[in-house]
Amino acid sequence: MGEVRVFSLSLYPETETFIFDYWVKNTVIKILADFLEKDANVIFYVCDSIDKREDQRHKVFEYWYNKASELHDFIAKYNYSMQSVNGYQINSSILYNKNNYLSDYIISQFKEEMGIF
């Protein structure tokens, strides 16, 4: 299939804030578009549930995706939610370039792998 590279990004603010930061949204959209412009790239993310705010996090990511897809029509997303055997809600998504000829395969593999948990 080719080369696989894995990157991780975690956001940990120094202080708790409830102010919506539009600059963060613009930065995230730029990163998504630049990365997904190459049609072979895929982004997988999981909303952490350790603080029981995974639903809020998922809504913010959904907002960022909607704004990104308005500007860049090649960005597509598939959501997957499930409950783990330990009772944790797991919200995850895969972002991909819809021009990738393997799109259907990528989504089917994503569903299969998420079904294991």
C-alpha positions, 0 to 999 in steps of 0.5 A: 500500500505504500509508506505509512507515517503516524503523527499525533496532536494533542491540545492541552490548554494551560488554563480552562477556558470556555471562550470559543477561539476562532483563531484555533478554528482557522489554524485547524482548517488550514492544517486539515486542508494542507494535509488532506490536499494529498489524496492518499492522506487520512486523518483519524481522531478519537475524542478522549473521554477521560473528563466526560466531555467527549461529546462537547469535543466531538461537536467542536470537531464537527463544527471545524469539519463543516467549516473546512468542507465549506472552503475545501470541497475535497474533504470528507468525513465518516463518524463512528461512535460506540460504547467500550466494554468498560462503558466509555463512550468513544467518538471517533472520525476519519477525515479523508480526501474524497478524490482518493480512489480507495475511499470506500476501502478506507471507510470499510477498514475503519468500520472493521477496526472500530468494531473490534473494540 
